[in-house]
């Protein structure tokens, strides 16, 4: 039977529409992903300039409106930490940009050594983290701070924060060694393997900077992670722990991917295992846009402050943090897919040569800069 011309034209139009809907967006959205993967300086500079501007504008807890004072404080601290990490990575990759970002790095680092930044933690522990370094209890989020100060010290060995960095890492070493499983509680009764990964990464990083052998501590902690907190089926890392070290939450991608980044400062083999879990077990793709499933197979749950929204099983944080995993593993195809998704939902806006992701705010921009420029092995 002859197909009427009108039907043929309608079918052709529909086919073109479907092809356009699946192919055009992925070539438009995230079109600079390959440039990021290739360490293009101009591409990095656009986002780095925006992150530096935010650091100099003094981001505080009042800059966020999560509805929870603790989360607001955490996000402000995280913005400072990721700003230091991201800008130092850019400066280390492109030394000619070091002077351009030195003021912003120093501003962010200065807030990380000020107890006023940690009102959210003081409310939980009764004392600020810097005032209680000799108390050897809690404040497990200090691994984030130590890792940022260590990155600054890699860039500037003569930084005025070197002594504070030494004191902080000494306190973290004592706290890890005091617990049979190396657990340092983030808040009273709360512990997180991802936070501990930041502590171990910071300790190993400090050891390389100062010439102190931390290999035994790193090996001990890597063994504990593999034996107790990494799901043997998926390779995902459990999200939270009870104070005795038993798992409290399911294995999840948001913690696994970020912990992989932190472990890359300490043990590349374990970092690669965590990276492989999110990229091989958790990865999904549709029309060239990549995502990472938040929960390991046979587990389910909802989104929260850690994961961000979870849509069809895919989490915002797990996807964003896995950009660094793809970069470290040299997986250009997966990197491009994940960057496309980050760009699609982040809504990048360019102005005066600077790039900002509208939906991410100062924290999201700093995180993306850090993940997009993560150092390769």
N, C-alpha and C positions, 0 to 999 in steps of 0.2 A: 504494500500500500504506500502510495506516495504521501510524504509528510507535507502538509500545507506550508507555503512559504512563511506565513505569519508565525506558525509554530516554530519553524526553524530559526527565524529571527529572534523570537522570544527566548528560545533555548540558548542561542549564541549570546544574547545579552546577559542572561542569567549566569552562563559560564564565565563570561568576562568579569561580571560583578564578583563572583565567588573567588576567582583567581586574584582579582585586585585586592579583595578583602584579606586574603591570606598572604599575599606576597608584598604588596606595596608597604603596609605598615612596618614590617620588619626591616625594610631597607631605609625607611625614614627615621623610625624610632631607634635610638641607640646607635646611630650611624658612625659615631666616633669610637665604638667599642674596640675596633682593631687598633686604633691609635693608642688607646689606653694600654692595650696588651703589649704594644711595641714600645712603651715608655716614651711616647712623644711629649716633649717638654711643653709645647704650647697648649696641648690638651690638658695636661696636668695643671698648668699655671692658671687656667681659667677658674677651675673649682678651688684651687689652693688660695687664690686671691680672695675669693668670697669667704672661705673659712677663716683666713687671716683677718678680714674685716670684722667678722663676728667676734673673734678673740679680743680684738682691740676695743670693741664696743662693750665689753664686760658682760658676758652672759652669766646670769645668776639663776637661783631657783625661781625667782619671781618672773623669769622669762618663760616659764612653762606653766601649763594649766591642766594637769592631769586629774585634778580633784583630790590628790593625795600628796601631802607635804613631803613624805619620804621619797616618792617617785620623782617629784619636782627636783628635790635635792640631788638624787641619783643622776638624773638627766643632766643637770648642770655640771656635776662632777665629770660625768661621762663625756660631755662636750669638751671640757678642758683636756681630758686625757686623750681622746681621739684627735683633738686638734694638734697636740704635741706629737703624737705618733704619725699622723698623716703628713704634717708639714716637715717633720724631720726626714721621713721617707722620701719626700719630694726633694729636699735639700741634699740628701745623701746620693740620690740618683742623678741630680743636676746641681753640682756644687756651685755653679754660677748663680743659683737662686738663693743661696744661704743667707746673704745679707738682706734680701728682699723679705724674708720671713722671720728673721731673728727677733724682731720686736714682738710679733704675735706669739711666737713660741715662748719667749720669756714671760709674756703676760699670762699665758695659760699655765705655765709651770709655776709661776708665783702664786696663783690661786690654789694650786694643788698642795702647796706647803703651808697653807693658811687654815687654821682650824675653823675660821669663820665660814669656809666653804662647806663644812661638814656638820652643819646644825642638825641635819636629818639623822646623822649617826650619833651625835651627842645625845639626842633625845632617846635613842635606843640603848646606849651604853652608859649614859650618865657622865661621860667624859669624852672630849674630842680625841681623835686618833693620834695627833701629834703630841698632845699633852700626856697621853697614856702609853707611849712607846715602851716604857720600862715595865709596864704592868703585865705584858705578855698574855693578853686575852683578846680574842675577837678581832673585830674590824677587818674581816677577811677581804673586803673590797680594796684594801690598801695594795693588793697586787697590781691593780690597774694603775695606781699612782706610781708605784715603784717602776713599772715597766715604762711609763712615760718619762720619768726622770732618767732612767737608764738610756733611753733613746736620745734624749737631749745630751746626755754625757757622751754618747758615741759621736754625736755631731760636734759637741764643744766640750772637750775634756776639762777645760778650765772653768766650767760653769760654776756660778756661786752656789748652786744647789748640790754640789758634789757631797758635802758633808751630811746634808739632810738625807741624801740618797743612801749613803753608807749606814746611817743610823736606822733608817727605815728597813733596809734589807737585813741588817743584823737582827732586828726585832722579828721579822718574818721568819728568818731561819730558826730562831729560838722557838717560835710558836709551832712551826711545822715539826720540829724535832721533839717537841714535848708531847705530841699526841701519837699514839701507836699507828694511826692511819694518816697522820699528817694533816688532820682536819683543823682548819682555822674557821670558826664560825663567822659568817658575815654579819648576822644579827643574833641576839640571844636565841638559841634553839634552832637556828637556820644555818645550813651550810650548802654550798653549791659547787659541784665539780668544776664548772667553768671558772668561778672565782679562784678556786685553788690552782687551776691551770695558769691563771695570770700570775699568781704568787710564784709558782715553780718557774715559769718563764722569766720572771723578773730576777729571781735568785740566780738562775743560770746565766742570764745576761750580765748581771753584776759580777759574777765570777770571771767571765771573760774580760770584762773591763779592768778589773783589779788584779787579775792573775791568781785568784783564789779557786782551788779545785772544788767544785760543787757536784762532781759527777756521781758520787755515792748517793747524795740526796735525790738527785734527778732520777737515777736508776731505781731507787726505792719507790718513789712516787709513781713512776711509769709502771712498775710491777703492780702496785696497788690499783691503779686505774684499770689495767687489763684484767686483773683477777676479780674486781668487785663492781666496777661502775660502768664498764663497757658491755653492752648487750652482745652476747656471743653470736646471735643470729644476724643482726643487722649491722653491728659495729657502731651504732648510735650510743651516745653517752647519756646516762640518766641525768635528769634535769636538776634534782635537788636531793638532799640527804637529811636524815635525822642526825643528831649530834653523835650517835654511836657509829655512823658510817653506813647504816642500812639505807637502801634507796627509798625515797619518799614519793617521787614522781616518775612518770614514764620516760623511756629514752626518747629524746627530742632533738630536732635538727638545730633549733636556734642556739641551744647550749653547745651542741656538738661542733657546729661550724665555727663559733667564736673560740671555743676551747682549742680547736685545731690551729687557729691563728696564734693563740698564746703558746701552745706547745711547740710551735715552730721556732721559738726562741730558746727552747730547752732540749728537745729530742725530736729530730726530724722524722724518725721512723714512726713514732707514735702520732705525730702531726699528720703524716701521710696516711696512716690508718684511719684517722678521723675524717680527713679530707675525702678519702675513698668512700667512706660510708655515706656521706651526704651526696657525693657526686654520682655514685654508682647505684646505691640502694634508694636514695631519696629523690633522685632527679626525675623530673617529668618535663615534657616539652609539647607545645601546641603552636603550630604555624610559625615556628622559629623563635618563640618566646619560652624561656626556661624558668622553671620553678623548683623548689625543694619542698618535699612533704615534711610537715612538722613532726609527725609522730611515726615512730618505727612501725613496720608491719606488725599486725596483731595488736596494736595499741591505738587508742583513739582519745580525743579530747577536744577542748576548745582553745581559742586564742586567749592570750593574757598579756600582761605588760611586757613579758619577755619576748614573746613571739610576734606581737602585733596581730592584726587581723589574720585569721586562717580561712582561706577561701578554697573550697573544694579540696581541702586537705593541705594546701600549700600555704606556707607562712611567709610573711613579709621579712621578718628578721632572718629566718633560716636561708631565704633566697639571697638577701643582701650580704650576709656574712660569708656565704659560699662563693661569692665572687673571688675572695682571696684564695680560697681552696683551689678553684680552677686555675687561677694565675700561678700559684706555687707549683701545681702539677703540670703546668705547661699545656693545659687543655684549652686551646684557643677556641674551639667550637662551643664548648660549654660556657666559657667565659663570655663570649659574644651573646649567647642566648640569655644568660643571667643579666647582663648589662642592659639588654633590650628591655627586659621586664622592669628593671629598676628605673629605667628612663620613662617607660610607659606610665608607671604609677607615681613616679617621683615628680613628674612635670617639670623638666628643666627649662629655665628661662635665662637667656643670655642678655647682659646689659653692660655696656662699657668694657667689653672684653672679659667680663666675669660671668661665671655660671653658678646658678643656685637651683636647687631642687625644691620647688615650692612646698610640697607636702612634707618634706623631711625636716624643715626648720634647721636651726644651728646644729643640733645633735645629728640629724640625718645626713646633713652635708659633711660633717666631720667624719662620720662613720664611713660614708661612701668614699671619701678621699682616701681613708686608711685602707679600705678593702681593695680599691682600684689600684693602689700603689704598693700593695704588700710586697715585701722583699722575697725574691725567689731563692731557693736553696743554692 
